[in-house]
Amino acid sequence: MRQNLSKLQQRIESLAIKNSTKPKLLAVSKKQSIEAVRVIYDAGIRVFAESFVQEAIDKIPVLPKDITWHYIGRLQSNKLKKIAQYFDWLHTLSSIEHAQKLQRHCVELDKAMQVLIQINVDLEPQKSGIMLNDSDAIEYLVDYIVKYCPNLKLQGFMCMLEDTGEYDKELASFHRLAQCKDKINQKFKLNLQELSMGMSGDMPAAIAAGSTMLRIGSTIFGAR
Ligand SMILES: *Cc1c(COP(=O)(O)O)cnc(C)c1O
């Protein structure tokens, strides 16, 4: 795993050579043991991402406190409180209702959370996220978070692609997310910076399109 990690870090370095900022690496530790997380932690990684709330709750308290935890799984209303309690970042916000509830939990916990809005850039009905062509819904949620959710710090957008293995398609999809961010920044006079895009299978295209956060699991830990 240590070797996988250092190879991956070199690969990111060389792929991002022309980028203005190097993307951050998030180690996706879902379905990995506490021991495996520790190995990667000892290799210097301090940012991890999880997709399942109960699994994360079992791991987070027994791992070092200086880890930043990102939640990248599906959202369910009844899990929002735990997510607010255990995580620093949330990548999959896509409804006003969830934003409102999360805001309330953050007030109760007296904490702030960094959030990203998930966008369905390929308009896939079975996937979560706001449809990219529903600009009203995207703008309404951005506006709502900025105006009414002071504890939610909107940082940017996230997407997850269908696994086609076609670089040009992936690149086009990631570019759509980047354009969405630029449009929102312009319209709302914001300066959102983050683009959470790129997994093990589509990392090169994501970096080429300006990813700021790579969510990488199997390249580091091996197949799940
Ligand atoms: C599992 C997962 C990843 C990591 O996938 P790999 O192919 O293992 O790199 C990234 N993002 C999300 C949302 C995931 O659920």
The ligand as a Tripos MOL2 file, in Angstrom:
@<TRIPOS>MOLECULE
LIG
   15    15     1     0     0
SMALL
NO_CHARGES

@<TRIPOS>ATOM
      1 C1        -15.6330    4.5820   -3.6480 C.3       1 LIG1
      2 C2        -15.6420    5.9870   -4.0890 C.ar      1 LIG1
      3 C3        -14.4800    6.6020   -4.5900 C.ar      1 LIG1
      4 C4        -13.1720    5.8890   -4.7710 C.3       1 LIG1
      5 O1        -13.2440    4.9680   -5.8000 O.3       1 LIG1
      6 P1        -11.9540    4.1660   -6.3300 P.3       1 LIG1
      7 O2        -12.3870    3.6780   -7.6500 O.co2     1 LIG1
      8 O3        -11.7310    3.0670   -5.3520 O.co2     1 LIG1
      9 O4        -10.8210    5.1160   -6.3880 O.co2     1 LIG1
     10 C5        -14.5700    7.9370   -4.9450 C.ar      1 LIG1
     11 N1        -15.7080    8.6300   -4.8250 N.ar      1 LIG1
     12 C6        -16.8330    8.0860   -4.3510 C.ar      1 LIG1
     13 C7        -18.0610    8.9220   -4.2440 C.3       1 LIG1
     14 C8        -16.8470    6.7460   -3.9810 C.ar      1 LIG1
     15 O5        -17.9870    6.2090   -3.5200 O.3       1 LIG1
@<TRIPOS>BOND
     1     1     2 1
     2     2     3 ar
     3     2    14 ar
     4     3     4 1
     5     3    10 ar
     6     4     5 1
     7     5     6 1
     8     6     7 2
     9     6     8 1
    10     6     9 1
    11    10    11 ar
    12    11    12 ar
    13    12    13 1
    14    12    14 ar
    15    14    15 1
@<TRIPOS>SUBSTRUCTURE
     1 LIG1         1 GROUP 0 **** ****
